Amino acid sequence: MLVRVFGIFGIILGAAYFNEGVAILGLFSFALSQKANDVVVRYLLFVTWDFLFGTALIVAGIGVLLLKEWARVMWLGLMPALVLVHLGI
């Protein structure tokens, strides 16, 4: 039962990251229209990380919800990576 709660948490967290990536994508297109190259690179970095973590967390969350072994390993790898990326930013 507790494992499935982690799966639901992963799906919610992944959806939040994916949503943030979509929101930043709008700012990215605005930066492209203004030809602000330094801002474009910064936004591209954040959009890429948000989509990567959002998609990976949703996939891992669904796998954990279905009690798959590969998802447990993926989840245990994603959480420290997520913390390290946030500390780096």
Residue, then its C-alpha position, 0 to 999 in steps of 0.5 A: m500500500l505504501v509503495r503505491v502512495f510513492g507511485i501516486f506521489g511520483i505521478i503528481l511530482g512529475a506532472a508538476y515538473f512537466n507543467e513547469g516545463v510547459a510554462i517556461l516553454g512560453l517564456f522561451s518562445f518570448a525570449l526567442s522573439q526578442k533575440a536575447n541569446d543568453v536568456v534563450v540558453r538559460y531557458l532552454l536548459f531549464v525547459t530540458w531539465d523540467f521535461l526530462f524529470g517530469t517525463a521520467l517521474i511520471v513513467a517511474g510513478i506509473g511503474v511504482l504504482l503497478l509494482k514493477e521492479w525496474a520502476r523501483v530502481m528508476w525511482l531510487g535513481l531519480m530522487p538523488a539526481l533530482v536533489l543534486v540538480h536542485l542543489g546545483i541550480 
